[in-house]
Amino acid sequence: MKLTWLGHACFALEQDGYRIVIDPYTNVEGHADVQTSAHAVYCSHQHYDHNAVAGVTLLPTRDVPLPSAP
């Protein structure tokens, strides 16, 4: 899994071509507004600096295989 910091409290998680963005933000001093794409977006809470989903373009949905049990 690849974890990328996009600024402020926003991260992108990527694995096998599937991308999730967590806590996209807007209007945070010292950071350009998030403009990215992902298959899913998750927000930890409803403040402008954690829920700017308009800055994330949703990619077409796709099936994600579940991990097999150990």
Buried (B, 14 or more C-beta within 10 A) or exposed (E): EEEEEBBBBBBBBBEEEBBBBBBBBBEBEEBEBBEBEBBBBBBEEEEEBBBBBEBBEEEEEEEEEEEEEE
